[in-house]
């Protein structure tokens, strides 16, 4: 993955209120499993899992299977340590970026 793609993935992952809530909720070093986060956020488990996968793909959260208090294996999530500067120089350095006219709605080059 290029630096440009990684930057875009991180920005996209943080560009949703639910995912910002997840990061903020786990920011103090707290760990939680999917069902617990879904309950606390007031959303369905599948929707929470989708948001967590997006954050994990962007390397903003980490997950590990562990035994929950119930004795069942559960996927626990925690915030990954991250910091990335976002300023014009950082965006330029992450390039080269494709021209907007070269990007289709699905991210592939136009033909």
C-alpha positions as a Markdown table, in Angstrom:
| # | Residue | x | y | z |
|---|---|---|---|---|
| 1 | Unk | 0.0 | 0.0 | 0.0 |
| 2 | Unk | 1.4 | 3.4 | -0.9 |
| 3 | Unk | 1.7 | 6.2 | 1.5 |
| 4 | Unk | -1.0 | 8.1 | -0.4 |
| 5 | Unk | -3.4 | 5.1 | -0.1 |
| 6 | Unk | -2.7 | 4.7 | 3.6 |
| 7 | Unk | -3.4 | 8.4 | 4.3 |
| 8 | Unk | -6.6 | 8.2 | 2.3 |
| 9 | Unk | -7.7 | 5.1 | 4.2 |
| 10 | Unk | -7.1 | 6.7 | 7.6 |
| 11 | Unk | -8.9 | 9.9 | 6.6 |
| 12 | Unk | -11.9 | 7.9 | 5.3 |
| 13 | Unk | -11.9 | 5.7 | 8.4 |
| 14 | Unk | -12.1 | 8.8 | 10.6 |
| 15 | Unk | -14.7 | 10.5 | 8.4 |
| 16 | Unk | -17.7 | 9.0 | 10.1 |
| 17 | Unk | -19.3 | 10.0 | 13.5 |
| 18 | Unk | -19.7 | 6.4 | 14.7 |
| 19 | Unk | -16.0 | 5.6 | 14.1 |
| 20 | Unk | -15.0 | 8.8 | 15.8 |
| 21 | Unk | -17.1 | 7.7 | 18.7 |
| 22 | Unk | -15.3 | 4.3 | 18.8 |
| 23 | Unk | -11.9 | 6.0 | 18.9 |
| 24 | Unk | -13.0 | 8.4 | 21.6 |
| 25 | Unk | -14.6 | 5.7 | 23.6 |
| 26 | Unk | -11.5 | 3.5 | 23.6 |
| 27 | Unk | -9.0 | 6.4 | 23.8 |
| 28 | Unk | -8.2 | 6.0 | 27.5 |
| 29 | Unk | -6.7 | 2.5 | 26.9 |
| 30 | Unk | -10.0 | 0.7 | 27.4 |
| 31 | Unk | -10.6 | -2.6 | 25.6 |
| 32 | Unk | -14.1 | -3.8 | 24.6 |
| 33 | Unk | -15.6 | -6.5 | 22.5 |
| 34 | Unk | -18.0 | -6.0 | 19.6 |
| 35 | Unk | -21.3 | -6.7 | 21.3 |
| 36 | Unk | -20.3 | -4.5 | 24.3 |
| 37 | Unk | -19.5 | -1.6 | 22.0 |
| 38 | Unk | -22.6 | -2.1 | 19.9 |
| 39 | Unk | -24.8 | -1.9 | 23.1 |
| 40 | Unk | -23.1 | 1.2 | 24.4 |
| 41 | Unk | -23.3 | 2.9 | 21.0 |
| 42 | Unk | -26.9 | 1.9 | 20.5 |
| 43 | Unk | -26.3 | 0.3 | 17.1 |
| 44 | Unk | -26.5 | -3.3 | 15.8 |
| 45 | Unk | -23.6 | -5.7 | 16.2 |
| 46 | Unk | -23.1 | -6.2 | 12.5 |
| 47 | Unk | -23.0 | -2.4 | 12.0 |
| 48 | Unk | -20.4 | -2.0 | 14.8 |
| 49 | Unk | -18.4 | -4.9 | 13.3 |
| 50 | Unk | -18.4 | -3.1 | 9.9 |
| 51 | Unk | -17.1 | 0.2 | 11.6 |
| 52 | Unk | -14.4 | -1.7 | 13.5 |
| 53 | Unk | -13.2 | -3.5 | 10.4 |
| 54 | Unk | -12.8 | -0.1 | 8.6 |
| 55 | Unk | -10.8 | 1.2 | 11.6 |
| 56 | Unk | -8.7 | -2.0 | 11.8 |
| 57 | Unk | -7.9 | -1.9 | 8.0 |
| 58 | Unk | -6.7 | 1.7 | 8.5 |
| 59 | Unk | -4.5 | 0.5 | 11.4 |
| 60 | Unk | -6.4 | 2.7 | 13.9 |
| 61 | Unk | -7.6 | -0.1 | 16.2 |
| 62 | Unk | -6.2 | -3.5 | 17.1 |
| 63 | Unk | -8.1 | -6.7 | 17.8 |
| 64 | Unk | -7.4 | -9.9 | 19.6 |
| 65 | Unk | -9.4 | -13.0 | 20.4 |
| 66 | Unk | -9.6 | -13.6 | 24.2 |
| 67 | Unk | -11.9 | -15.2 | 26.7 |
| 68 | Unk | -14.7 | -12.9 | 27.9 |
| 69 | Unk | -16.1 | -13.0 | 31.4 |
| 70 | Unk | -18.8 | -15.3 | 30.0 |
| 71 | Unk | -16.1 | -17.9 | 29.1 |
| 72 | Unk | -16.7 | -17.5 | 25.4 |
| 73 | Unk | -14.0 | -16.4 | 23.0 |
| 74 | Unk | -14.6 | -12.8 | 22.0 |
| 75 | Unk | -12.8 | -10.3 | 19.7 |
| 76 | Unk | -11.6 | -7.5 | 21.9 |
| 77 | Unk | -10.7 | -4.1 | 20.3 |
| 78 | Unk | -8.5 | -1.3 | 21.5 |
| 79 | Unk | -7.1 | 1.8 | 19.9 |
| 80 | Unk | -3.8 | 1.4 | 18.2 |
| 81 | Unk | -1.3 | 4.1 | 19.0 |
| 82 | Unk | -1.4 | 6.5 | 16.1 |
| 83 | Unk | -0.6 | 10.0 | 15.1 |
| 84 | Unk | -0.3 | 11.4 | 11.7 |
| 85 | Unk | 0.2 | 15.1 | 10.8 |
| 86 | Unk | -2.4 | 16.5 | 8.4 |
| 87 | Unk | -1.2 | 19.6 | 6.7 |
| 88 | Unk | -0.6 | 20.6 | 3.1 |
| 89 | Unk | 3.0 | 19.3 | 3.1 |
| 90 | Unk | 2.0 | 15.9 | 4.5 |
| 91 | Unk | -0.7 | 15.5 | 1.8 |
| 92 | Unk | 1.8 | 16.5 | -0.9 |
| 93 | Unk | 4.5 | 14.2 | 0.4 |
| 94 | Unk | 2.1 | 11.3 | 0.4 |
| 95 | Unk | 1.7 | 11.7 | -3.4 |
| 96 | Unk | 1.7 | 11.5 | -6.2 |
| 97 | Unk | -2.1 | 11.6 | -6.2 |
| 98 | Unk | -4.2 | 10.8 | -9.2 |
| 99 | Unk | -6.0 | 13.7 | -10.9 |
| 100 | Unk | -9.7 | 13.9 | -10.0 |
| 101 | Unk | -10.6 | 13.3 | -13.7 |
| 102 | Unk | -8.6 | 10.0 | -13.6 |
| 103 | Unk | -10.6 | 8.5 | -10.7 |
| 104 | Unk | -13.9 | 6.8 | -11.2 |
| 105 | Unk | -16.5 | 6.6 | -8.5 |
| 106 | Unk | -15.1 | 3.2 | -7.5 |
| 107 | Unk | -11.5 | 4.4 | -7.3 |
| 108 | Unk | -10.3 | 2.8 | -10.6 |
| 109 | Unk | -8.9 | 4.8 | -13.4 |
| 110 | Unk | -11.4 | 5.9 | -16.1 |
| 111 | Unk | -11.0 | 4.1 | -19.4 |
